[in-house]
Amino acid sequence: MTASITEKTKHAYSRVAEQASSSLLRQPQRSMADELHLLADEIKQNEKRDVYGSGGLINDFEGEVAKLLGKPAALFLPTGTLAQPLALRIHADQRQRNGVALHPTSHLMLHEQMGFEALWGLNGTTTGEAGNTITSEDLKNVQTADLGSVLLELPMREIGGQLPNWDDLVSQSEWARANDIAMHLDGARLWQVPAAYDCSLAEVCELFDSVYVSFYKDLGAISGAVLAGSEAFIEQAKVWARRAGGNVITQYPQIISARRGLRENLPLMGDAVSYSRALGDALNELNGIRVNPEKPQTAMFHLHFAINAEDLSKKIIDYVNNTGVVVLPLPRAEINGEAICEIPIGRNAMSQPHSFWLRHFKAFIETL
């Protein structure tokens, strides 16, 4: 359930967070002016802007990401909200089956106004339990007559960055291919996954027919996404992107920003996962807080508090005002009277030792 927080409280949080001296959350935020100055410095000599998806800037970056993901081709797109249903539409057309199996907490189900059905003519069917990852047994229980694709999110944001067991993930992929059902990966936070599974990005993506990745969440870019798959798949994706208004005249600021984020922040993902696990273990020792999952698997986890979202938000604001330290974002959900906050680990958290955050969490909990 979405957290019920007043607009006044949201604005107050934004004001104090902008002035804070330390934050636990994600990568450091630069001002717009600083960001644009850095982008200007990133432009290579004689580099020219892309035009409607063509040019060395965009095509070289697409090739770089495709190679990283172990796929033959890739397409840079403005958003994941475009990239994902576009991929599912292609898989449906290839198989003449419009069904999509996905988890009840999938971004497409909760945060996109059901656009994959309303705009793209697909038929969603949920599988698995809301609080757990999808298993191979869950998939085997789905009616396959109209099933064209399965969408899996790795890691799963709404349940604290959980991942399925690797062997079971392999079994899911094998089941799908045996039944001529496409596997699509919602990799909005995929960059965290190799460290959790102790494998490469390409080894994860090999289990999927198509992959979406985001550049602004973990990598700190302005915006932008990539969809990767076979060469034939990407050629079809270009057609659908044009139809859907995603073939933008130029995307060079986003591409340059994504390129820099990939270079600067991807190498840190393994450290972020290790940091997240250690911090989660430490927070498990505190009273008045619950970590989900109990043992964090990736560079994110959720914290549950036995207080409603609005009241917790006001406590967070007061703490930032008094200390200059952001220990929590505003709650993203409220379930059974518990407010749930998402903790995404990046450069901000890792700039301080675990003991710094543990000390501030202890102090914050005393205010509840």
C-alpha positions as CSV (number, residue, x, y, z in Angstrom):
1,M,0.0,0.0,0.0
2,T,1.3,3.4,-1.0
3,A,2.4,5.5,2.0
4,S,0.0,8.3,2.9
5,I,2.1,11.5,3.3
6,T,0.8,15.0,2.9
7,E,2.3,17.3,0.2
8,K,3.3,19.8,3.0
9,T,5.4,17.1,4.6
10,K,6.9,16.0,1.3
11,H,8.0,19.6,0.5
12,A,9.4,20.0,4.0
13,Y,11.5,16.8,3.5
14,S,12.8,18.0,0.2
15,R,13.9,21.3,1.7
16,V,15.8,19.9,4.6
17,A,17.4,17.0,2.6
18,E,18.8,19.5,0.1
19,Q,20.6,21.3,2.9
20,A,21.9,18.1,4.7
21,S,25.6,17.6,5.2
22,S,25.4,13.7,5.0
23,S,23.0,11.3,3.4
24,L,22.7,7.5,3.5
25,L,20.9,7.4,0.1
26,R,22.3,6.6,-3.4
27,Q,24.9,8.7,-5.1
28,P,25.8,12.4,-4.4
29,Q,23.4,14.9,-6.0
30,R,24.9,17.8,-8.0
31,S,23.3,21.0,-8.8
32,M,22.0,21.4,-12.4
33,A,24.7,23.9,-13.2
34,D,27.5,21.6,-11.8
35,E,25.9,18.6,-13.7
36,L,25.9,20.5,-17.0
37,H,29.5,21.7,-16.5
38,L,30.6,18.1,-15.9
39,L,28.8,16.9,-19.0
40,A,30.6,19.5,-21.1
41,D,33.9,18.2,-19.8
42,E,32.9,14.6,-20.7
43,I,32.4,15.4,-24.4
44,K,35.3,13.9,-26.4
45,Q,37.1,15.9,-29.1
46,N,35.1,16.1,-32.4
47,E,32.3,14.1,-30.8
48,K,28.9,15.0,-32.4
49,R,25.4,14.8,-31.1
50,D,23.2,11.8,-32.1
51,V,20.3,12.4,-34.5
52,Y,17.3,10.1,-34.3
53,G,19.3,7.2,-32.9
54,S,22.2,7.4,-35.3
55,G,25.8,8.6,-34.9
56,G,28.9,7.4,-33.2
57,L,28.0,8.8,-29.8
58,I,24.8,6.8,-29.3
59,N,25.7,3.7,-31.4
60,D,29.1,3.3,-29.7
61,F,27.5,3.5,-26.3
62,E,24.8,1.0,-27.3
63,G,27.5,-1.3,-28.4
64,E,29.4,-0.9,-25.2
65,V,26.3,-1.8,-23.1
66,A,25.4,-4.7,-25.4
67,K,28.8,-6.2,-24.9
68,L,28.6,-5.7,-21.1
69,L,25.3,-7.5,-21.0
70,G,26.4,-10.2,-23.4
71,K,23.8,-9.4,-26.0
72,P,24.4,-8.9,-29.8
73,A,22.6,-5.5,-29.9
74,A,21.1,-2.7,-27.8
75,L,18.9,0.4,-28.1
76,F,19.1,3.5,-26.0
77,L,15.7,4.7,-25.0
78,P,14.3,7.6,-22.9
79,T,12.6,5.5,-20.2
80,G,12.1,2.0,-18.9
81,T,8.4,2.6,-19.0
82,L,8.8,2.6,-22.8
83,A,11.5,-0.1,-23.0
84,Q,9.7,-2.8,-21.1
85,P,6.2,-3.0,-22.7
86,L,7.9,-2.5,-26.1
87,A,10.0,-5.6,-25.5
88,L,6.9,-7.6,-24.3
89,R,5.0,-6.5,-27.4
90,I,7.7,-7.9,-29.7
91,H,7.8,-11.2,-27.9
92,A,4.0,-11.4,-28.1
93,D,4.0,-10.7,-31.9
94,Q,6.7,-13.3,-32.4
95,R,4.7,-16.0,-30.7
96,Q,1.2,-14.7,-31.4
97,R,0.4,-14.9,-27.7
98,N,-0.4,-11.7,-25.7
99,G,-0.1,-13.1,-22.2
100,V,2.6,-11.9,-19.8
101,A,3.4,-13.5,-16.4
102,L,4.8,-11.2,-13.8
103,H,5.1,-10.7,-10.1
104,P,2.3,-8.9,-8.2
105,T,4.8,-6.2,-7.2
106,S,6.1,-5.6,-10.7
107,H,6.7,-2.0,-11.6
108,L,4.3,-2.5,-14.6
109,M,1.6,-3.6,-12.2
110,L,2.1,-0.9,-9.5
111,H,3.6,2.2,-11.1
112,E,2.7,2.5,-14.8
113,Q,-1.1,2.8,-14.7
114,M,-1.3,-0.7,-16.3
115,G,0.0,0.8,-19.6
116,F,1.2,-2.6,-20.8
117,E,-2.4,-3.6,-21.1
118,A,-4.1,-0.3,-21.9
119,L,-1.6,0.9,-24.5
120,W,0.2,-2.2,-25.7
121,G,-2.6,-4.8,-25.9
122,L,-1.0,-7.3,-23.5
123,N,-2.7,-9.5,-20.9
124,G,-1.0,-9.6,-17.6
125,T,-1.3,-12.6,-15.2
126,T,0.4,-12.4,-11.8
127,T,2.3,-15.3,-10.3
128,G,4.0,-15.9,-7.0
129,E,3.4,-14.4,-3.6
130,A,3.7,-10.6,-3.0
131,G,6.3,-11.0,-0.3
132,N,8.5,-13.6,-2.0
133,T,10.4,-14.0,-5.2
134,I,8.9,-15.9,-8.1
135,T,10.0,-19.6,-8.2
136,S,10.0,-22.2,-11.0
137,E,7.1,-23.9,-9.3
138,D,5.1,-20.6,-9.6
139,L,5.7,-20.5,-13.3
140,K,4.7,-24.1,-13.8
141,N,1.3,-23.2,-12.3
142,V,0.7,-20.5,-14.9
143,Q,-1.7,-21.3,-17.8
144,T,0.5,-21.2,-20.8
145,A,-2.0,-21.3,-23.7
146,D,-1.7,-17.5,-24.3
147,L,1.6,-16.9,-22.5
148,G,4.1,-15.2,-24.7
149,S,6.6,-13.9,-22.0
150,V,7.6,-13.9,-18.4
151,L,8.9,-10.7,-16.8
152,L,11.3,-11.1,-13.9
153,E,12.8,-8.2,-11.9
154,L,16.3,-8.7,-10.5
155,P,16.6,-7.5,-7.8
156,M,13.0,-7.1,-6.7
157,R,12.6,-3.6,-5.4
158,E,9.3,-3.9,-3.6
159,I,10.5,-6.7,-1.4
160,G,13.8,-5.1,-0.4
161,G,16.0,-6.2,-3.3
162,Q,15.5,-9.9,-2.9
163,L,16.8,-12.4,-5.5
164,P,15.7,-15.9,-6.4
165,N,18.0,-18.8,-5.8
166,W,20.4,-19.0,-8.7
167,D,19.7,-22.6,-9.5
168,D,16.0,-21.9,-9.4
169,L,16.5,-18.9,-11.7
170,V,18.2,-21.2,-14.2
171,S,15.3,-23.6,-14.0
172,Q,12.9,-20.8,-14.7
173,S,14.8,-19.9,-17.8
174,E,15.0,-23.5,-19.0
175,W,11.2,-24.0,-18.4
176,A,10.4,-20.9,-20.4
177,R,12.6,-21.9,-23.4
178,A,11.2,-25.4,-23.4
179,N,7.7,-23.9,-23.7
180,D,8.7,-21.2,-26.3
181,I,8.0,-18.5,-23.8
182,A,10.3,-15.4,-23.8
183,M,12.1,-14.4,-20.7
184,H,12.4,-10.6,-20.2
185,L,14.6,-9.1,-17.4
186,D,13.5,-5.9,-15.6
187,G,17.1,-4.9,-14.7
188,A,16.4,-1.5,-13.4
189,R,18.9,-2.3,-10.6
190,L,20.7,-5.1,-12.4
191,W,24.1,-3.6,-11.8
192,Q,23.9,-4.9,-8.2
193,V,23.2,-8.5,-9.1
194,P,26.6,-9.9,-10.3
195,A,28.1,-9.3,-6.9
196,A,25.2,-11.1,-5.2
197,Y,25.4,-14.1,-7.5
198,D,29.2,-14.0,-7.9
199,C,28.9,-14.0,-11.7
200,S,29.1,-11.6,-14.6
201,L,26.4,-9.4,-16.0
202,A,26.5,-11.5,-19.2
203,E,26.0,-14.7,-17.3
204,V,22.8,-13.3,-15.7
205,C,21.6,-11.9,-19.0
206,E,22.2,-15.2,-20.8
207,L,19.2,-16.6,-19.1
208,F,16.9,-13.9,-20.7
209,D,15.8,-13.1,-24.3
210,S,15.7,-9.4,-23.6
211,V,17.1,-7.1,-20.9
212,Y,16.2,-3.6,-19.7
213,V,18.7,-1.6,-17.6
214,S,18.4,1.9,-16.1
215,F,21.2,4.5,-15.8
216,Y,19.9,6.9,-13.2
217,K,19.1,4.7,-10.2
218,D,22.4,3.1,-9.2
219,L,24.7,4.8,-11.7
220,G,23.6,8.4,-11.0
221,A,22.9,9.5,-14.5
222,I,20.3,12.1,-15.5
223,S,18.0,9.5,-17.1
224,G,17.9,7.0,-19.8
225,A,17.6,3.2,-20.4
226,V,18.9,0.5,-22.7
227,L,17.0,-2.4,-24.1
228,A,19.2,-5.3,-25.2
229,G,18.7,-8.5,-27.1
230,S,19.3,-10.2,-30.5
231,E,20.0,-8.1,-33.6
232,A,16.6,-9.0,-35.0
233,F,14.9,-8.1,-31.8
234,I,16.5,-4.7,-31.6
235,E,15.6,-3.9,-35.2
236,Q,12.0,-4.5,-34.2
237,A,12.5,-2.4,-31.1
238,K,13.6,0.5,-33.3
239,V,10.3,0.3,-35.2
240,W,8.2,0.2,-32.1
241,A,10.2,3.1,-30.5
242,R,9.5,5.2,-33.5
243,R,5.8,4.3,-33.4
244,A,5.6,5.1,-29.6
245,G,7.4,8.5,-29.8
246,G,10.7,7.2,-28.3
247,N,12.9,7.9,-31.3
248,V,14.0,11.3,-30.0
249,I,15.8,13.8,-32.2
250,T,18.8,13.8,-29.9
251,Q,19.6,12.3,-26.5
252,Y,23.2,13.4,-26.1
253,P,23.0,14.8,-22.6
254,Q,21.5,11.6,-21.3
255,I,23.9,9.4,-23.2
256,I,27.0,11.4,-22.0
257,S,25.7,11.3,-18.4
258,A,24.9,7.5,-18.7
259,R,28.4,6.9,-20.1
260,R,30.0,8.7,-17.2
261,G,27.8,7.0,-14.6
262,L,28.7,3.6,-16.0
263,R,32.4,4.4,-15.8
264,E,32.3,6.0,-12.3
265,N,29.7,3.9,-10.4
266,L,29.5,0.4,-11.9
267,P,32.9,-0.6,-10.5
268,L,31.6,0.3,-7.1
269,M,28.6,-2.0,-7.1
270,G,30.4,-5.0,-5.6
271,D,31.6,-2.8,-2.7
272,A,28.0,-1.4,-2.3
273,V,26.6,-4.9,-2.0
274,S,29.1,-5.8,0.7
275,Y,28.5,-2.5,2.5
276,S,24.7,-3.1,2.4
277,R,25.0,-6.6,3.8
278,A,27.2,-5.4,6.7
279,L,25.0,-2.4,7.5
280,G,21.9,-4.6,7.3
281,D,23.4,-7.1,9.8
282,A,24.3,-4.2,12.2
283,L,20.8,-2.7,12.0
284,N,19.3,-6.1,12.7
285,E,20.7,-5.8,16.2
286,L,18.7,-2.6,17.0
287,N,15.3,-2.6,18.6
288,G,12.5,-0.7,17.0
289,I,13.5,-1.5,13.4
290,R,13.1,-4.5,11.1
291,V,15.3,-5.2,8.1
292,N,13.8,-6.8,5.0
293,P,15.2,-9.1,3.9
294,E,16.8,-9.9,7.2
295,K,20.1,-10.6,5.4
296,P,20.3,-8.1,2.6
297,Q,21.3,-9.7,-0.7
298,T,22.0,-6.6,-2.8
299,A,22.9,-2.9,-2.5
300,M,19.5,-2.1,-1.1
301,F,17.1,-3.3,1.6
302,H,13.9,-2.1,3.3
303,L,13.4,-0.9,6.9
304,H,10.1,-1.4,8.7
305,F,8.9,0.9,11.5
306,A,5.9,0.3,13.8
307,I,4.6,3.8,13.1
308,N,2.4,5.4,10.4
309,A,4.1,7.0,7.4
310,E,3.1,10.6,8.1
311,D,4.3,10.5,11.7
312,L,7.6,8.8,10.7
313,S,8.1,11.4,8.0
314,K,7.9,14.2,10.5
315,K,10.4,12.5,12.7
316,I,12.8,12.1,9.8
317,I,12.5,15.8,9.0
318,D,13.1,16.8,12.6
319,Y,16.2,14.6,12.7
320,V,17.7,16.2,9.6
321,N,16.9,19.6,10.9
322,N,18.7,18.8,14.2
323,T,21.7,16.9,12.9
324,G,22.1,17.7,9.2
325,V,22.1,13.9,8.5
326,V,19.6,12.1,6.3
327,V,19.3,8.5,7.7
328,L,16.0,7.7,5.8
329,P,14.0,8.7,2.8
330,L,10.3,9.3,3.1
331,P,8.5,6.0,3.5
332,R,7.6,4.4,0.2
333,A,4.8,2.2,1.6
334,E,2.7,1.5,4.6
335,I,1.4,-2.0,5.4
336,N,-0.5,-3.0,8.4
337,G,0.4,0.2,10.2
338,E,4.1,-0.2,9.5
339,A,5.9,2.5,7.5
340,I,8.5,1.1,5.0
341,C,11.6,3.0,3.9
342,E,13.9,1.9,1.1
343,I,17.7,2.1,1.7
344,P,19.7,2.3,-1.6
345,I,23.4,2.1,-1.0
346,G,25.9,4.0,-3.1
347,R,28.7,6.5,-2.7
348,N,26.8,8.6,-0.1
349,A,26.6,5.7,2.4
350,M,30.0,4.4,1.7
351,S,31.6,7.8,2.3
352,Q,31.1,7.0,6.0
353,P,32.0,3.9,8.1
354,H,29.1,1.7,9.2
355,S,29.6,3.0,12.8
356,F,28.6,6.5,11.7
357,W,25.2,5.3,10.4
358,L,24.7,2.9,13.3
359,R,25.2,5.7,15.7
360,H,22.7,7.9,13.9
361,F,20.1,5.2,13.6
362,K,20.3,4.5,17.3
363,A,19.8,8.3,18.0
364,F,16.9,8.4,15.5
365,I,15.1,5.5,17.0
366,E,15.3,7.1,20.4
367,T,13.1,10.0,18.9
368,L,10.3,7.6,17.9
